[in-house]
């Protein structure tokens, strides 16, 4: 292990903690902390993505429901128009046969 000596302002010397095994200044504790922070950030990002995915699905389902309501309304309008046309054709046929 290698120790490092720093000189503080005013000339006092302070010894730094020795470097971790393998000559790295990042010890296994720092790496595990970094791993935990990264995992927490990943979990947060995943949660946010899940929230917006669920929100998007909700809007999609709402849109499909509105589309089905619209199609039902159009079908009702078309049915009433067909009934009116049938009634007019019957009336025209009665007038034709009676004249």
Secondary structure, DSSP 4 states (H G I P E B T S, - for coil): ----EEE-TTS-EEEPPPPPGGG-SS-HHHHHHHHHHHHHHHHHHHHHHHHHHHHHHHHHHHHHHHHHHHHHHHHHHHHHHHHHHHHHHHHHHHHHHH-
